[in-house]
Amino acid sequence: YFAAHANAAEGPEADALAAQARIALRSAAERAAALGSYEQAVTSLRQALTVTTDPVEEADLLERAGESASTAGHHEEADVLLRRAVEIHRGRGDRPAIARSTAALGRALLAPFRTIAAIAVLEPAAEEFADLAEDPGAVALLGQLARAYMLNGEPARAVEAADRALAAAELADYVELVADTLITKGTALASLRRGYE
């Protein structure tokens, strides 16, 4: 579909081929990521971005590509992709999507231990989206802020942010976010010499 689109004349046929290419490339990326081939996932998502014109779909593809690039160790590319996703969501005024993409950006910045850069992104975002208390993106954002504080040697602040994230995540039954944040909190508690907890 991707090759056919590249060779098609502009018009309804090319548009239909682009839509099929996006579906196929997104599926290929999901399959590659499920198999641990994040490099291939990024390649497929990059191709899908070239045949995407809808801003919502573009931001979603950028976010997925950024997360895969981060996992593959392409930290600079992940930073660029995720910042672009945040920018598109912000331009559309989609606050839950901005929070979600910002959380992903924070995670990507923390992967290579860019803790100061992550805190600079996550702290103002946590304040901005404090009213989205039970939104999964806002909860993930708090979880990443807790991790940033923990990695920056601020365990007390990490526990405080983790507790805020955990309270919301447990009420909303976000099991994956609870588990992820508990790891951060446990590590921070150990630094505070509260090993039994």
Backbone torsions as a table, in degrees:
resi	resn	phi	psi	omega
1	TYR	NA	-40.1	-179.2
2	PHE	-64.7	-46.2	179.2
3	ALA	-66.0	-39.9	179.4
4	ALA	-63.5	-40.1	178.2
5	HIS	-63.0	-40.2	-179.1
6	ALA	-62.8	-26.7	-177.3
7	ASN	-102.9	2.7	-177.7
8	ALA	-90.6	148.1	173.9
9	ALA	-73.5	152.2	179.8
10	GLU	-60.2	144.9	179.1
11	GLY	142.7	-169.1	-175.9
12	PRO	-59.8	-36.5	-179.6
13	GLU	-65.5	-44.0	178.5
14	ALA	-63.3	-39.4	178.8
15	ASP	-62.9	-42.3	178.8
16	ALA	-65.1	-40.6	178.0
17	LEU	-65.2	-38.4	178.4
18	ALA	-62.9	-42.5	178.8
19	ALA	-62.8	-43.9	178.2
20	GLN	-65.3	-38.5	178.8
21	ALA	-62.9	-43.1	178.9
22	ARG	-60.5	-44.0	179.9
23	ILE	-61.8	-48.1	-177.7
24	ALA	-65.4	-42.3	-178.1
25	LEU	-69.5	-37.7	176.8
26	ARG	-64.1	-43.3	177.9
27	SER	-62.6	-41.9	178.6
28	ALA	-62.3	-40.7	179.3
29	ALA	-65.5	-43.1	178.9
30	GLU	-62.9	-41.5	178.9
31	ARG	-65.2	-44.1	179.6
32	ALA	-61.3	-44.5	179.5
33	ALA	-63.9	-40.0	179.4
34	ALA	-62.4	-28.8	179.4
35	LEU	-92.3	2.0	178.5
36	GLY	84.3	10.5	179.7
37	SER	-97.7	74.0	-174.9
38	TYR	-69.7	-28.9	175.4
39	GLU	-59.6	-47.4	-179.8
40	GLN	-65.7	-37.2	177.8
41	ALA	-60.6	-44.3	179.5
42	VAL	-62.6	-42.7	179.5
43	THR	-59.3	-47.4	-179.7
44	SER	-63.4	-41.2	-179.2
45	LEU	-69.6	-35.8	175.3
46	ARG	-60.5	-43.7	178.6
47	GLN	-63.3	-42.7	179.8
48	ALA	-60.9	-36.2	179.6
49	LEU	-63.5	-29.0	-178.9
50	THR	-73.8	-16.0	179.9
51	VAL	-116.3	25.9	-178.9
52	THR	-116.1	132.2	177.2
53	THR	-119.3	-18.8	-178.6
54	ASP	-78.2	124.6	-177.1
55	PRO	-60.6	-36.8	179.7
56	VAL	-63.8	-46.6	179.6
57	GLU	-67.2	-38.7	178.2
58	GLU	-60.4	-46.2	-179.7
59	ALA	-63.1	-40.0	178.7
60	ASP	-63.7	-44.4	178.8
61	LEU	-65.1	-39.8	177.5
62	LEU	-61.7	-41.8	179.9
63	GLU	-63.9	-46.5	179.1
64	ARG	-63.1	-42.2	179.6
65	ALA	-64.7	-40.2	179.0
66	GLY	-63.2	-42.5	178.7
67	GLU	-64.9	-41.7	178.6
68	SER	-67.8	-39.9	178.6
69	ALA	-62.4	-40.4	178.5
70	SER	-62.8	-46.1	-179.8
71	THR	-64.2	-32.2	178.4
72	ALA	-78.5	-5.4	178.7
73	GLY	89.9	10.3	177.7
74	HIS	-93.5	73.9	-169.2
75	HIS	-67.3	-39.9	179.6
76	GLU	-65.4	-43.5	178.9
77	GLU	-63.4	-41.8	178.6
78	ALA	-59.2	-43.4	179.0
79	ASP	-57.9	-49.1	-178.6
80	VAL	-62.7	-47.5	-177.4
81	LEU	-62.7	-45.5	-176.5
82	LEU	-72.4	-35.8	175.9
83	ARG	-63.9	-37.2	177.1
84	ARG	-65.6	-40.5	177.6
85	ALA	-61.0	-45.3	178.3
86	VAL	-59.7	-43.6	-178.8
87	GLU	-60.8	-43.5	179.8
88	ILE	-65.6	-45.9	178.6
89	HIS	-60.9	-39.6	-179.8
90	ARG	-65.6	-40.3	177.9
91	GLY	-62.5	-28.7	178.9
92	ARG	-89.7	-11.8	-179.1
93	GLY	74.3	23.0	-179.1
94	ASP	-88.7	90.1	-173.2
95	ARG	-62.5	-46.0	177.2
96	PRO	-59.1	-38.4	178.9
97	ALA	-69.1	-36.7	176.5
98	ILE	-62.0	-45.1	179.8
99	ALA	-61.1	-45.1	-179.0
100	ARG	-62.5	-47.0	-179.6
101	SER	-66.9	-34.3	178.1
102	THR	-68.2	-38.1	175.3
103	ALA	-61.5	-42.5	178.4
104	ALA	-64.4	-39.4	177.0
105	LEU	-63.4	-43.2	177.7
106	GLY	-59.2	-45.3	178.0
107	ARG	-60.7	-42.6	-179.4
108	ALA	-65.7	-36.1	177.5
109	LEU	-70.3	-32.1	-179.4
110	LEU	-76.9	-23.6	-179.1
111	ALA	-56.6	-43.6	175.5
112	PRO	-94.8	20.3	176.8
113	PHE	63.0	39.2	173.8
114	ARG	-90.2	66.4	-170.4
115	THR	-66.6	-40.4	-179.1
116	ILE	-64.2	-43.5	178.1
117	ALA	-63.4	-39.2	179.7
118	ALA	-65.3	-44.7	179.3
119	ILE	-61.9	-39.7	179.6
120	ALA	-61.9	-30.2	178.0
121	VAL	-84.9	-44.0	-170.1
122	LEU	-78.5	-38.0	-177.8
123	GLU	-59.4	-53.6	179.7
124	PRO	-65.2	-32.5	178.6
125	ALA	-67.5	-38.0	178.2
126	ALA	-61.7	-38.5	176.5
127	GLU	-69.3	-43.9	-177.5
128	GLU	-61.1	-36.5	-174.7
129	PHE	-108.4	19.8	179.7
130	ALA	-59.7	-27.6	-179.6
131	ASP	-75.8	-11.9	178.6
132	LEU	-92.7	47.9	-167.2
133	ALA	-44.6	-47.4	-174.5
134	GLU	-104.3	7.8	177.1
135	ASP	-68.8	133.5	-176.9
136	PRO	-59.3	-35.2	178.3
137	GLY	-66.3	-40.5	178.9
138	ALA	-68.4	-37.0	177.7
139	VAL	-67.3	-43.3	177.8
140	ALA	-62.0	-37.2	178.3
141	LEU	-60.1	-46.2	178.2
142	LEU	-63.6	-39.3	178.0
143	GLY	-61.7	-40.4	178.4
144	GLN	-71.1	-33.7	175.7
145	LEU	-64.4	-41.5	176.6
146	ALA	-59.3	-44.2	179.3
147	ARG	-63.3	-40.4	179.9
148	ALA	-61.9	-44.7	177.7
149	TYR	-62.3	-42.6	-179.4
150	MET	-61.4	-45.8	-179.8
151	LEU	-69.6	-22.0	179.2
152	ASN	-89.0	7.0	178.4
153	GLY	76.5	30.1	178.2
154	GLU	-121.5	70.0	-172.8
155	PRO	-63.7	-35.3	-179.4
156	ALA	-64.4	-43.4	177.4
157	ARG	-66.6	-34.5	178.6
158	ALA	-63.4	-44.3	179.8
159	VAL	-64.0	-41.6	-179.9
160	GLU	-61.5	-47.5	179.8
161	ALA	-67.0	-39.1	178.9
162	ALA	-63.1	-41.9	179.5
163	ASP	-61.9	-39.5	177.3
164	ARG	-64.1	-43.0	179.0
165	ALA	-65.9	-42.9	-177.3
166	LEU	-65.5	-39.6	-179.9
167	ALA	-59.8	-45.2	-179.9
168	ALA	-72.1	-42.1	-176.3
169	ALA	-65.2	-39.6	-178.9
170	GLU	-69.3	-42.6	178.5
171	LEU	-60.2	-36.9	-178.3
172	ALA	-89.6	0.1	178.7
173	ASP	62.4	39.4	174.9
174	TYR	-88.1	79.2	-170.6
175	VAL	-59.2	-43.0	-178.6
176	GLU	-63.8	-40.6	178.1
177	LEU	-68.0	-36.5	176.7
178	VAL	-61.5	-50.0	-177.9
179	ALA	-60.7	-45.7	-179.0
180	ASP	-61.5	-44.2	-177.4
181	THR	-72.6	-31.7	176.7
182	LEU	-62.8	-35.3	177.4
183	ILE	-62.9	-45.5	177.8
184	THR	-61.4	-47.7	-178.1
185	LYS	-62.5	-42.8	179.3
186	GLY	-59.7	-42.0	178.7
187	THR	-65.6	-41.7	178.7
188	ALA	-64.9	-41.7	178.6
189	LEU	-62.0	-39.2	177.6
190	ALA	-61.6	-38.8	177.2
191	SER	-65.4	-26.6	178.3
192	LEU	-88.6	9.9	-179.6
193	ARG	61.0	37.0	174.5
194	ARG	-113.4	57.9	-172.8
195	GLY	-62.7	-35.8	179.8
196	TYR	-62.4	-42.9	177.7
197	GLU	-59.7	NA	NA
